[in-house]
Amino acid sequence: MNRRTSALLAAGLCAGLAGCAIGPNYHRPAAPPAAAFKAARGWQPAEPARIVPSDWWSVYHDPVLDRLERQVEISNQTLKAAVAAYYAAREAAGVTRGSLFPSVGLSGSQTRSGGGAATQFTFGGARTANQAGGTGSWDIDLWGKLRRELESANASAQASAADVAAARLSAQTTLAQDYFQLRAAEQQLRLLKTLVADDQASLRIAQNRVNAGVTTLADVYAARTQLESTQAQEDTALLNRANLEHAIAVLIGRAPDALSLAQGHLAAEVPVVPAGVPSQLLLRRPDIAAAERAMASANAQIGVAESAWFPSLTLSGSYAFDSAALTGLIRASNAVWSYGPQIALNLFNGGATLAQTREARANYDQTVAQYRGTVLGAFQQVEDDLASLHFLQDEYAEELRAVADAKRSETLTLNQYKAGVADYASVLTAQVARLNAEITAVNLQSERLTSSAGLIDALGGGWTSHSLGQHNDGVPETLKSTVDSP
């Protein structure tokens, strides 16, 4: 190797290691500003609670819900798919990282060739060629193309890690909301069973009054109609509960017939998580983190596209042994070698490089718009859940008063009917009013719990973007084995 070649190799190496990367360095664009949540002004939750970092659902103090939620991380198939996608993205970054280093290989071959009688060949008209040696090449990253590709791949892997967190939080929130609705359906069933017993008692009273000649069969038919209608509502509530139980089974990765939940009670208290300030959402929500990492990836692709304007430098070399006889192949006399740099520059490609650069910038602009849209959507979701909790709290208190009044009205009307002062239609009206008020109160309580879980979801659960860039990009160790587990 002469001095000129050595100097060229050293210069290429230094340039590849220390050269600046083409393209804009990434800076996170500003998000839509918001000083505070409008729906949180002038309203203080009755019992605020803090989010538990890893198991936010524990604020509901329900052991059955806690047991179900812990199975989501292990068996949910949607979450498994997201974890597999993250590992694929992380290994793709590893492939890109490998291109920064030299490529070295070994090869060996044996070929026989021949031709017509007029051609001169050894070994009776055929020639045997044996070869063994090694090759090496190195694409010198003069302009930072490979480094920008690695930067883009790393950002994509981090975005995929945030997608894992988003999928996990979505499954956990959906399970909690389905669970609250299931408990609400059970509460409705208890109310309907009570009303069925009341309707049966009313039917007996009406029959006795007919037997005594005090009233007509019309009251009996009305009482029977009310009883049958209540029993039909009971069947509907049973179907609703069954469907919710099936949905919960799928969320924890089990067949619907493999899960049977015992009857339980709807939580009486609704814990509300303090919302904080809007700027904290940029750290709390995994979907915002994923959108931000997508911007970083797209920004790096601009540098990849712009590097096509500059020449590429590749160092390559080979050292091999070539002989007609396999015996004694590895000898200095059979050695052949080559080395040297290769420089390539595209002078004209019909504007393709310019179009690729413009495409990369347009893709980056798209990710910026998507990021800001995700932030705005997050603000809206928090505002919606805060408003729901605010108004549902007042509505629920009013509905409880309505339930108490309806019960008093039903008792008075039934006593009047027994005394012959009121007709049976008034009794039916009072019973239906009481049932509707009680079911409405149960539904409102279920909506309050659902909105509470929705607010925790909107605030990102217990996840923060600080976990990105750490080992496994914040993907929990319990999820590492979910890719291969059945």
C-alpha positions in Angstrom: 0.0 0.0 0.0 1.6 3.3 -1.1 1.5 6.5 0.8 -1.1 8.1 -1.5 -3.5 5.3 -1.0 -2.9 5.3 2.8 -3.6 9.0 3.0 -6.8 8.6 1.0 -8.0 5.8 3.3 -7.2 7.8 6.4 -8.9 10.9 5.0 -12.0 8.9 4.2 -12.1 7.3 7.6 -11.8 10.7 9.4 -14.4 12.2 7.2 -16.8 9.3 7.8 -16.4 9.5 11.5 -16.3 13.2 12.1 -18.1 14.7 9.1 -21.3 16.6 9.7 -24.6 15.1 8.7 -26.5 16.6 5.8 -30.1 17.8 6.5 -31.8 19.7 9.2 -31.2 18.8 12.9 -34.4 17.9 14.6 -36.2 20.4 16.9 -39.7 19.6 18.2 -42.2 22.0 16.7 -44.4 24.0 19.0 -47.7 22.4 19.9 -51.0 24.3 20.0 -50.8 26.3 23.3 -53.4 26.0 26.1 -52.9 27.5 29.5 -55.5 25.5 31.4 -58.5 23.2 30.9 -61.7 25.2 30.5 -63.9 22.5 32.0 -61.8 22.3 35.1 -62.4 25.9 36.1 -64.6 26.4 39.1 -65.1 22.7 39.8 -63.3 20.6 42.3 -63.7 16.8 42.3 -65.3 15.4 45.4 -62.5 12.8 46.0 -59.4 13.4 43.9 -56.9 10.6 43.6 -53.5 10.3 42.2 -52.7 8.0 39.3 -50.7 5.0 40.4 -47.9 4.8 37.8 -48.2 1.1 36.9 -51.7 0.1 38.0 -53.9 3.2 37.7 -57.1 1.1 38.0 -56.3 0.5 41.7 -57.9 3.8 42.5 -61.3 2.0 42.2 -60.4 -0.4 45.0 -61.9 -3.4 43.2 -60.0 -6.7 43.5 -61.8 -8.3 40.6 -61.0 -5.4 38.3 -57.4 -5.5 39.5 -57.1 -9.2 38.7 -58.6 -8.7 35.2 -56.4 -5.7 34.4 -53.2 -7.6 35.2 -54.1 -10.3 32.6 -54.4 -7.7 29.8 -50.6 -7.2 29.8 -50.0 -10.9 29.5 -52.6 -12.2 27.2 -54.2 -9.5 25.1 -53.6 -10.3 21.4 -53.7 -6.7 20.1 -51.1 -5.8 22.7 -49.0 -8.8 21.6 -49.1 -7.6 18.0 -48.0 -4.1 19.1 -45.1 -5.6 21.0 -44.0 -7.7 18.0 -44.1 -4.6 15.9 -41.9 -2.7 18.4 -39.3 -5.5 18.3 -39.4 -5.6 14.5 -38.8 -1.8 14.5 -35.9 -2.0 17.0 -34.2 -4.8 15.0 -34.7 -2.7 11.8 -32.7 0.0 13.5 -30.0 -2.6 14.2 -29.8 -3.4 10.5 -29.3 0.2 9.7 -26.7 0.5 12.5 -24.7 -2.3 10.9 -24.3 -0.4 7.7 -22.1 2.1 9.5 -19.4 -0.6 9.8 -17.2 -2.4 7.3 -18.6 -5.6 5.7 -16.2 -8.5 5.6 -16.8 -11.9 4.1 -15.2 -15.2 3.1 -15.8 -17.1 -0.1 -14.6 -20.2 -1.9 -15.4 -21.9 -5.2 -14.4 -24.6 -7.6 -15.5 -24.5 -11.3 -14.7 -26.5 -14.4 -15.0 -25.0 -17.8 -14.3 -26.2 -21.3 -14.8 -25.5 -25.0 -14.3 -26.7 -28.6 -11.4 -28.8 -29.8 -9.7 -25.7 -31.3 -9.5 -24.0 -27.8 -6.5 -24.7 -25.6 -7.5 -26.3 -22.3 -5.6 -28.3 -19.8 -6.6 -31.6 -18.4 -7.9 -33.0 -21.6 -9.9 -30.0 -22.9 -11.3 -28.9 -19.5 -9.9 -26.5 -16.9 -10.5 -26.6 -13.1 -10.3 -23.3 -11.2 -10.2 -23.3 -7.4 -10.5 -20.1 -5.4 -10.6 -19.1 -1.7 -10.3 -15.8 -0.1 -11.9 -12.9 1.6 -13.5 -9.6 0.6 -14.2 -6.4 2.4 -16.0 -3.2 1.7 -16.9 0.0 3.6 -19.4 2.7 2.6 -17.8 5.8 4.1 -20.6 8.0 5.6 -19.1 11.2 4.3 -22.4 13.2 4.3 -24.2 11.5 7.2 -26.7 9.6 5.1 -26.3 6.4 7.1 -26.4 8.3 10.4 -29.6 10.0 9.3 -31.1 6.6 8.4 -30.1 5.3 11.8 -31.6 8.4 13.4 -34.8 7.8 11.5 -34.9 4.1 12.4 -34.3 4.8 16.1 -37.1 7.4 16.2 -39.4 4.9 14.4 -38.6 2.3 17.0 -39.4 4.7 19.8 -42.7 5.6 18.1 -43.5 1.9 18.0 -42.7 1.6 21.8 -45.1 4.5 22.4 -47.7 2.6 20.3 -47.2 -0.4 22.6 -48.0 1.9 25.6 -51.0 3.3 23.7 -52.3 -0.2 22.9 -51.9 -1.3 26.5 -53.6 1.8 27.9 -56.5 1.4 25.4 -57.0 -2.2 26.3 -56.9 -1.5 30.0 -59.3 1.5 29.7 -61.8 -0.5 27.5 -61.7 -3.4 30.0 -62.4 -1.0 32.9 -65.3 0.6 31.1 -66.8 -2.7 30.1 -66.4 -3.9 33.7 -68.3 -0.9 35.0 -71.1 -1.4 32.5 -71.2 -5.1 33.4 -71.7 -4.2 37.1 -74.3 -1.7 36.1 -76.2 -4.4 34.1 -76.1 -6.6 37.3 -77.5 -3.7 39.3 -80.3 -3.3 36.8 -81.0 -7.0 37.1 -81.4 -6.7 40.8 -83.7 -3.7 40.4 -85.7 -5.7 37.8 -85.9 -8.8 40.0 -87.3 -6.6 42.8 -89.8 -5.1 40.5 -90.8 -8.5 39.2 -91.6 -9.5 42.9 -93.5 -6.2 43.3 -95.4 -6.8 40.0 -96.3 -10.3 41.2 -97.6 -8.9 44.4 -99.6 -6.3 42.5 -101.1 -9.0 40.3 -102.2 -10.9 43.4 -103.8 -7.8 44.9 -105.6 -7.1 41.6 -106.8 -10.7 41.4 -108.1 -10.5 45.0 -109.9 -7.3 44.4 -111.5 -8.8 41.3 -112.6 -11.9 43.4 -114.0 -9.5 46.0 -116.0 -7.7 43.2 -114.2 -4.4 44.0 -112.6 -4.0 40.5 -112.7 -5.5 37.0 -110.4 -7.9 35.1 -108.9 -4.9 33.4 -106.7 -4.4 36.5 -105.6 -8.0 36.3 -104.6 -7.8 32.7 -102.8 -4.5 33.3 -100.9 -6.0 36.2 -100.0 -9.1 34.1 -98.8 -6.9 31.3 -96.6 -5.0 33.6 -95.1 -8.2 35.0 -94.4 -9.6 31.5 -92.8 -6.3 30.4 -90.5 -6.3 33.4 -89.5 -9.9 32.8 -88.7 -9.0 29.2 -86.5 -6.1 30.4 -84.8 -8.6 32.7 -83.9 -10.8 29.7 -82.5 -7.8 27.9 -80.3 -7.0 30.9 -79.1 -10.6 31.1 -78.1 -10.5 27.4 -76.3 -7.2 27.9 -74.3 -8.6 30.8 -73.4 -11.7 28.8 -72.1 -9.6 25.9 -70.0 -7.5 28.2 -68.5 -10.6 29.9 -67.6 -12.0 26.5 -65.9 -8.7 25.6 -63.9 -8.8 28.8 -62.8 -12.3 28.1 -61.4 -11.4 24.7 -59.6 -8.4 26.2 -57.7 -10.7 28.5 -56.9 -13.1 25.7 -59.4 -15.8 26.6 -62.3 -17.5 24.8 -65.7 -16.1 25.8 -66.8 -19.4 27.3 -63.7 -19.6 29.5 -64.6 -16.7 31.7 -67.4 -16.6 34.2 -67.5 -13.6 36.6 -69.4 -13.8 39.8 -72.0 -11.2 40.5 -70.7 -8.0 42.0 -71.6 -4.4 42.9 -71.2 -1.2 41.0 -68.7 1.1 42.8 -70.4 3.8 44.9 -67.5 6.2 44.8 -66.0 7.8 41.6 -62.3 8.7 42.0 -61.3 11.6 39.8 -57.8 12.2 38.8 -56.6 15.8 38.8 -56.0 16.9 35.2 -53.0 19.2 35.9 -52.1 21.6 33.0 -52.4 20.9 29.3 -48.6 21.1 28.7 -48.2 17.9 30.8 -50.1 15.9 28.2 -47.0 16.2 25.9 -45.2 14.0 28.4 -48.1 11.8 29.6 -49.8 10.5 26.5 -48.2 7.8 24.4 -50.1 8.7 21.2 -48.6 12.2 21.4 -45.1 10.7 22.0 -45.6 8.4 19.0 -46.6 11.4 16.8 -43.6 13.3 18.0 -41.2 10.5 17.3 -42.7 10.1 13.8 -41.8 13.8 13.2 -38.2 13.1 14.3 -38.1 10.1 11.9 -39.4 12.1 9.0 -37.0 15.0 9.7 -34.1 12.6 9.5 -35.3 11.3 6.1 -34.8 14.8 4.7 -31.1 14.4 5.3 -31.2 11.0 3.7 -32.8 12.5 0.6 -30.4 15.5 0.5 -27.3 13.3 0.7 -28.0 12.1 -2.8 -26.7 15.5 -4.1 -23.2 14.5 -3.0 -20.7 11.8 -4.1 -20.5 8.5 -2.3 -17.2 6.9 -1.3 -16.7 3.1 -0.9 -13.5 1.4 0.1 -13.2 -2.2 -1.1 -10.6 -4.8 -1.2 -10.1 -8.6 -1.6 -7.4 -11.1 -1.0 -7.7 -14.6 -2.5 -5.8 -17.7 -3.7 -6.4 -18.9 -7.2 -5.1 -22.2 -8.6 -6.1 -25.0 -10.9 -5.1 -27.6 -8.3 -6.9 -27.9 -5.0 -3.8 -29.3 -3.4 -1.5 -26.4 -2.5 -4.1 -23.8 -3.1 -3.1 -21.7 -0.1 0.3 -20.5 -1.3 1.9 -17.1 -1.6 2.4 -17.8 -5.3 -1.3 -18.3 -5.8 -2.3 -15.1 -4.1 -4.3 -12.4 -5.9 -5.4 -9.1 -4.2 -7.0 -5.9 -5.0 -8.0 -2.7 -3.0 -9.0 0.8 -3.7 -11.6 3.5 -3.3 -14.7 4.0 -5.4 -16.3 7.4 -5.8 -19.7 7.8 -7.5 -21.7 11.0 -8.2 -25.0 11.1 -9.9 -24.9 13.9 -12.5 -28.3 13.6 -14.0 -31.4 11.6 -13.1 -34.2 13.6 -14.6 -34.9 15.6 -11.4 -35.5 12.4 -9.3 -33.2 13.7 -6.5 -34.9 17.0 -6.3 -38.3 15.3 -6.2 -37.2 12.9 -3.4 -36.0 15.9 -1.4 -39.3 17.7 -1.8 -41.2 14.5 -1.0 -39.2 14.1 2.3 -40.0 17.7 3.3 -43.6 17.2 2.5 -43.7 14.0 4.5 -42.2 15.9 7.4 -44.8 18.7 7.1 -47.5 16.0 7.2 -46.2 14.5 10.4 -46.0 18.0 12.0 -49.7 18.6 11.1 -50.6 15.1 12.5 -48.6 15.8 15.7 -50.5 19.1 16.3 -53.8 17.4 15.5 -53.0 14.7 18.0 -52.3 17.3 20.7 -55.5 19.1 19.9 -57.4 15.9 20.0 -55.9 15.1 23.4 -57.0 18.5 24.7 -60.5 17.9 23.5 -60.7 14.4 25.1 -59.6 15.7 28.5 -62.0 18.7 28.2 -64.9 16.3 27.3 -64.2 13.9 30.2 -63.8 16.8 32.7 -67.1 18.3 31.5 -68.8 14.9 31.6 -67.6 14.3 35.2 -68.7 17.8 36.2 -72.2 17.6 34.9 -72.8 13.9 35.6 -71.9 14.6 39.3 -74.7 17.2 39.5 -77.1 15.1 37.4 -76.5 12.0 39.5 -77.3 13.9 42.8 -80.5 15.2 41.2 -81.4 11.7 40.0 -81.0 10.2 43.5 -83.5 12.8 44.8 -85.8 11.7 42.0 -85.5 8.1 43.0 -86.4 8.9 46.6 -89.4 10.9 45.5 -90.5 8.1 43.1 -90.4 5.6 45.9 -92.5 7.7 48.1 -95.0 8.3 45.3 -95.2 4.6 44.6 -95.9 3.7 48.2 -98.6 6.3 48.6 -100.3 5.3 45.3 -100.2 1.6 46.2 -101.8 2.4 49.6 -104.5 4.5 47.9 -105.2 1.6 45.5 -105.5 -0.9 48.3 -107.9 1.6 50.0 -109.9 1.9 46.8 -109.1 5.6 46.4 -106.9 5.3 43.3 -107.1 3.1 40.2 -104.6 0.6 39.1 -103.3 2.7 36.2 -101.9 5.2 38.8 -100.1 2.3 40.5 -98.5 1.2 37.2 -97.5 4.7 36.5 -95.8 5.1 39.9 -94.0 1.8 39.6 -92.7 2.5 36.1 -91.6 6.0 37.2 -89.7 4.5 40.2 -88.0 1.8 38.0 -87.0 4.3 35.4 -85.5 6.7 38.0 -83.5 3.8 39.6 -82.2 2.6 36.3 -81.3 6.1 35.2 -79.4 6.5 38.5 -77.5 3.3 37.8 -76.7 4.3 34.3 -75.5 7.7 35.5 -73.2 6.1 38.0 -71.9 3.8 35.3 -71.3 6.8 33.1 -69.4 8.6 35.8 -67.1 5.6 36.4 -66.7 5.2 32.6 -65.8 8.9 32.3 -63.4 8.6 35.2 -61.6 5.8 33.4 -61.7 7.8 30.2 -60.1 10.8 31.9 -57.3 8.6 33.2 -56.9 7.3 29.6 -56.9 10.9 28.3 -54.2 11.8 30.7 -52.0 8.9 29.6 -52.5 6.6 32.5 -49.3 6.0 34.4 -47.1 6.3 31.3 -44.6 9.2 30.6 -42.4 9.9 27.6 -39.4 9.9 29.8 -39.3 6.1 29.4 -38.4 6.5 25.7 -34.7 6.1 25.1 -34.3 3.9 28.1 -33.7 0.1 27.9 -36.4 -1.4 25.8 -37.8 2.1 25.3 -40.1 1.7 28.3 -41.7 -1.6 27.2 -42.3 -3.5 30.4 -40.3 -6.6 31.1 -43.6 -8.6 31.4 -44.3 -7.9 27.8 -40.9 -9.2 26.5 -42.2 -12.8 26.6 -45.6 -12.1 25.1 -44.3 -12.3 21.5 -43.5 -16.0 21.7 -46.0 -17.1 24.4 -49.2 -18.8 23.1 
